[in-house]
């Protein structure tokens, strides 16, 4: 087993604009649990000119389960329905941008040209599939639904990053339960900001190593290390704490990593 450290990595600009960058996170919507899946390829590029109409399709779950998110059978059965909707509405020149499941329903979201009737197309497909549903369309030229509802908050983005590292560790055979040294990386514009963070980090039980780059706005960095477990619930609490310390010192938290521990 390799001792190479598993950590988060920055995506290139080409990866950011690639098609089908689908990922999910959990959220609470109107007091109910929700799982939100969206295409991140539009993040930073929305709104898309010429695609001002938002069409939302609501499909009733046949097996919502206890929490209204749908059981595994519901999820498996809906794959074909979603694929048909995806293909049929995108054939009209619309973008399928996201899907939420909450409150015993599937919510699918499309953006298209103002003169395209995506509602009718979606209804026709769902009637063929025998699924109870409703649809609604509205003008949303600024893509507010995508940028203000579907896109995750900073805390949820942090959770997604933490989840990805935990999953990578699990893929190497590490269940995250063993205590190990975990490295956190934080960037600063000035040495004074970094030193303020170092003081706070040491009070929280971290050891630190300072490094500097020759160029760049965020060229003063620090590696803060502390022994912790790497299960998702615990490490997310830790990363949010380090993020808060970094922000209080005008820094930027750049993620964490550690070698797999078996």
N, C-alpha and C positions, 0 to 999 in steps of 0.2 A: 504493500500500500504506500502510495506516495505521500510524503509529508508536505507537499506543495500547499501553500495557503489558498483557501477558497475565499473569494471576496467579490464585491461588486465591481463592475467595470463600466466606464462611460461608453455610451453608444456613439458611433460615428454619425456625421450628418447624413450620410447615405442611408444608414440603417434607420434613422429617424423618419425619413420620407418614404421608406419602402412600403409596399402594399401589405395588407393583412397583418398589421401589428396588433393582434387581439390579445387582451389580457383581462383579468378580472380582479375584483376586490369585493369585500363585504362592507355593508353600510346599513344604517337604519333610515328608513323612509316612513314618515308619518307614524313613528313609533313601532314599526314592524321591521323585522330583519329583511335585508335585501342583498341579493348577489347581482353585481353589475358587471357586465362584460362589454367592452367597447374597443373600437379600432383606434389605437393611439397614433396611427399614421397622420391623422388630421390635427393632432395636438401641436399648437404653435402655428398652424397654417389656416385654421378656421377664422373667419367664415370663407367659404369658397364662392367666388363670384359666379352668379348665374344659378345658384342652387339655394333659393331663398325660401322654399316651402318645406316645412317640417310636417311629415306624416307619421303619426303614431298608431300602432296596431296593438290592440289588447286582446290576448287570447286566454280564455279561461282554462285553468289546469283541470285535467281529469283526475289526477291523484296528487293533490297539493301537499299531503303530509301534515304533520302536526304544526310545523312552523310556517306553512304557506309558501315554502320555497320549492315544493315538488319533491317527491321521492325519486329514487333512481329509475324506476320504471317510467315515471313521467318525463324525466330528462332524456332517457333513451328514446322514448316514443316521439318526443318533440323534435328530435334531430332532423327527421325527414320533412316535417312541417316547416321548420326554420329554413332548411335548405331550399325548399320550394319557394318560400316567400323571398328569400335572398335573391335567387335567380330571377324570379318573375318581376320583381320591382326594379332590380338593377338593370334588367333588359330595357326598361323604359328610360334609362339614363339617370337613375337616382343612385345615391350612395346609402348603403346600409351602414350606419355608424355605431349603433349600440343596442344592447338588449339588457333589460333588467327583469329579474324574477322576484316578485314580492306580492304579498296579499293574495295568494292563490291565482295569480295571473302572470303571463309573460307579456312584457312591454317591449315592442320592437320599434326602432326609430330610423326613419329614412329622411334624407334631404334631397330635394329634386328641383327641377325648373318649375317656375310658377304655373305653367300651363299644362303640367302633367298630372293626370288623375291617378295617383298611386293608391288612393283609397279604394277605388273600384277594382283595380288589379289585385290588391291584397284580399279584398272581400271575396272575389271570385275564386282565388286559390284556396282560401280557408273554407269556403262552402264545399269545394271539391273534396277537401280533407275531412269534412264533417266536424269542424271545430267551432264552438261558440266563440264569438268575437265581437269587437266593436272597433271603429276607426275614427280618427279625427285628424284634420289638417289645419295648419295655421301658418301665417307668414312669420318667418323667423330669419330675416336676412342677416342678422348678426350672429346666428347660430348660438343663441343664448342657452338653449336647452343642452346643447353639447358642452359648452364651455362652463356653464354654471351648475349643471346638475350631473351630467355623466362623468365629466372629468373629476378625478378624486382630489380631495383636499391634500395639503402638504403632509398631514399626519397619515392619511391613507396611502399616499405615495411611499412614505417611509416604511409603512407596513409591507407594502408590496416588495420593496427592496430587501427588507429583512426576510420575508418569506422566500425570496429567490435564493438567498445565501443558505438558509436552513435547508431548502430542498436540494441544493448542490451538495451540502454536507451529507444529507441522507443518501444521496446517490453514491457517495463514497463509503457508505456503511456506518455513518455517524448518526446516532439517534438524538444527539443534542443534550443528553442527560448528564454527561460527565463534565465536571468543572475543568476549565482550561483557560489559558491566557488568550484573551481576545483583543485584537488591535482595532482601534478606532482612529480615523484619519480626519483631521480638521485643518482648514485653510484660512489664512488671514492676509489682510492687506499690509498690516504693519506689525513690527515686532512688539510694540506696546500692547496691541490687541491680543496677540498670541500669549504674551506673558500673563495677562489678566486671566485668560482661559486656563493656562497651566496652573495658576494658583488655585482656581476653583476645582480643577480636575484632581489635583493632589489631595485636596480636602475630601473629595469623594472616593479616594482610595486608588486612584490611577497613578501609574508611573508614566513619565513622558520623555520623548526624544524629539528634539527640534531639528528640522531640516529646512533648507532654503533652495529655491530655484533661482537661476540667473535672470529669467525674464518672466513676464506675466503679472497680471494684477494681483492674483492670489498666490504670491510666491513664498510666503512665510507659512510653513506647515508644521504640524506636530502629530506624532503618533502617540496616542494615549492608550495604555494597556492596563487591563485589570482581569482578574480571574472571575469568570462567570460561567453559567451554563448557556447552551445555545439552543434551547427550545424556544419556539417562536414567541410565546406569551412573555417569557422573561426577557429575552434579548430585545424585544420591541420596547419594553419599558426602559431598558438601559439606553437604547439608541435615542429615544425621545428625550431622556434626561441629558444625554451628551449634546443632542441638537439644541436643547434649550440653553445649555451653558455656552455653546458656540455662538448662538444668536445674541445672547446677552453681551458678548464680547465682540460683536459685529463680524463674526466668523461664519464659515460655511462648512457644514458637516458633509464629508465626502464618503461616508460608508464605513463598513467594518469587514473584518475577515479573520480567519484562523485556520490552522491545519486541521484536518479531520482527526478526531480522537476516538479510537475504537476501544 
